Amino acid sequence: MSRVIFMCGPAGSGKSTIARRYEADGMVRLSVDTEAWARGHRTMPLPEAVGSEIIAKLEERLLTCVRDGQDVVLDLSFWSREMRDHWRALLLPSGITPEIVQVVVSRATALARIEARAEQHGDDFRLPRALAEIYYDHFEPPTDDEGPITVIRTD
């Protein structure tokens, strides 16, 4: 059975850095940001239609990977319980309980990391400060009833 990890944390927390480590260990990494970059998008947030199309593609790729027995790390924010529940429901027919890797960082560090981004690749999108603050302030941490959670501090 495949292993599936939800990278969970606000923008600037270090999710992609950790997800790339899982990828280096053989997991398939699925990322909205990387997909958006590959399609030529250089600013965030994405237009709603583009974001929805990318999510649909990633959902399809996740299910294909799971069917093929591949391990997957989902490099998304998983910023809300609703979002995590949606992706968890996709996996329900496969019997897979996803693991959550919650990346915890101070607000100041997250905002400083976002401001320092150089927009050189798909994990390096800058965000307007006000939007980055909203993303941080509205992040909903996972709870124990959501399954296995590993917490990693990055500051």
C-alpha positions as CSV (number, residue, x, y, z in Angstrom):
1,M,0.0,0.0,0.0
2,S,1.2,3.5,-0.9
3,R,2.4,6.0,1.7
4,V,0.9,9.4,1.3
5,I,2.1,12.5,3.2
6,F,0.2,15.8,3.4
7,M,2.7,18.7,3.9
8,C,0.9,21.1,6.1
9,G,1.8,24.6,7.1
10,P,1.6,28.2,6.1
11,A,3.5,29.8,3.2
12,G,7.1,30.3,4.1
13,S,7.2,27.5,6.7
14,G,9.6,25.2,4.8
15,K,7.1,22.6,3.4
16,S,8.7,22.4,0.0
17,T,12.2,22.0,1.4
18,I,11.1,19.1,3.5
19,A,8.9,17.6,0.6
20,R,12.0,17.6,-1.7
21,R,13.8,15.5,0.9
22,Y,11.0,12.9,0.7
23,E,11.2,13.2,-3.1
24,A,14.9,12.5,-3.0
25,D,14.1,9.4,-1.0
26,G,11.9,8.1,-3.9
27,M,8.5,9.6,-3.2
28,V,6.5,11.3,-6.0
29,R,6.1,15.0,-5.1
30,L,3.0,16.8,-6.2
31,S,2.9,20.6,-6.0
32,V,0.5,23.3,-7.1
33,D,3.4,25.8,-7.2
34,T,5.6,23.6,-9.4
35,E,2.8,22.8,-11.8
36,A,1.8,26.5,-12.0
37,W,5.5,27.4,-12.7
38,A,5.7,24.7,-15.4
39,R,2.6,26.3,-17.1
40,G,4.3,29.7,-17.1
41,H,2.6,31.4,-14.2
42,R,5.0,33.6,-12.2
43,T,2.7,35.3,-9.7
44,M,0.4,34.1,-6.9
45,P,-2.4,33.7,-6.2
46,L,-3.4,31.9,-9.4
47,P,-6.5,32.8,-11.3
48,E,-9.3,30.6,-9.9
49,A,-9.9,28.6,-13.1
50,V,-6.1,27.8,-13.4
51,G,-5.9,26.8,-9.7
52,S,-8.9,24.5,-10.0
53,E,-7.5,22.9,-13.2
54,I,-4.2,22.3,-11.5
55,I,-5.9,20.8,-8.4
56,A,-7.9,18.4,-10.6
57,K,-4.8,17.3,-12.3
58,L,-3.0,16.7,-9.0
59,E,-5.9,14.7,-7.7
60,E,-5.8,12.5,-10.8
61,R,-2.1,12.0,-10.5
62,L,-2.4,11.2,-6.8
63,L,-4.9,8.5,-7.5
64,T,-2.8,7.1,-10.4
65,C,0.2,7.0,-8.2
66,V,-1.7,5.2,-5.4
67,R,-3.1,2.7,-7.9
68,D,0.5,2.0,-9.1
69,G,1.7,1.6,-5.5
70,Q,3.9,4.7,-5.5
71,D,4.5,6.7,-2.4
72,V,3.4,10.4,-2.7
73,V,4.2,13.6,-0.8
74,L,1.6,16.3,-1.5
75,D,3.4,19.6,-1.2
76,L,0.4,21.8,-0.7
77,S,-0.5,24.1,2.2
78,F,-3.3,21.9,3.6
79,W,-4.1,25.2,5.4
80,S,-7.7,24.2,6.4
81,R,-9.4,21.1,7.9
82,E,-11.8,21.3,5.0
83,M,-9.0,21.0,2.5
84,R,-7.4,18.1,4.4
85,D,-10.7,16.3,4.6
86,H,-11.3,16.7,0.9
87,W,-8.0,15.0,0.0
88,R,-8.4,12.4,2.7
89,A,-11.8,11.5,1.1
90,L,-10.1,10.9,-2.2
91,L,-7.9,8.3,-0.6
92,L,-10.7,6.6,1.4
93,P,-11.5,4.0,-1.3
94,S,-7.9,2.9,-1.4
95,G,-7.8,2.4,2.4
96,I,-4.9,4.7,2.8
97,T,-4.7,6.9,5.9
98,P,-2.5,9.9,5.0
99,E,0.2,11.1,7.3
100,I,0.4,14.8,8.1
101,V,3.8,16.5,8.4
102,Q,3.0,19.8,10.0
103,V,5.7,22.4,9.5
104,V,5.7,25.0,12.3
105,V,7.5,28.3,12.0
106,S,7.1,31.7,13.6
107,R,5.1,34.4,11.8
108,A,8.2,36.6,11.5
109,T,10.3,33.9,10.0
110,A,7.6,32.8,7.5
111,L,7.1,36.4,6.3
112,A,10.9,37.0,6.0
113,R,11.3,33.9,4.0
114,I,8.6,34.9,1.6
115,E,10.0,38.4,1.2
116,A,13.4,36.9,0.4
117,R,12.2,34.6,-2.4
118,A,13.8,35.3,-5.7
119,E,11.1,33.9,-8.0
120,Q,13.7,31.5,-9.7
121,H,11.6,28.3,-9.7
122,G,8.3,26.8,-8.7
123,D,9.0,26.7,-5.0
124,D,10.0,30.3,-4.9
125,F,6.9,32.4,-5.5
126,R,6.8,35.7,-3.8
127,L,3.5,36.8,-2.3
128,P,2.4,40.4,-1.4
129,R,3.1,40.9,2.3
130,A,-0.6,41.5,3.1
131,L,-1.5,38.2,1.4
132,A,1.3,36.3,3.2
133,E,0.0,37.6,6.5
134,I,-3.5,36.5,5.7
135,Y,-2.3,33.0,4.8
136,Y,-0.3,32.7,8.0
137,D,-3.1,34.1,10.2
138,H,-5.8,31.9,8.8
139,F,-3.9,28.6,8.9
140,E,-5.8,25.9,10.7
141,P,-3.4,23.5,12.4
142,P,-4.3,19.8,12.2
143,T,-5.8,18.1,15.2
144,D,-5.1,14.6,16.7
145,D,-8.3,13.2,15.2
146,E,-7.0,13.7,11.7
147,G,-4.6,10.7,11.8
148,P,-0.9,10.5,12.3
149,I,0.8,13.9,12.7
150,T,4.6,14.7,12.7
151,V,5.5,18.2,13.8
152,I,8.7,19.8,12.4
153,R,9.9,23.2,13.6
154,T,11.9,25.1,11.0
155,D,13.0,28.3,12.9
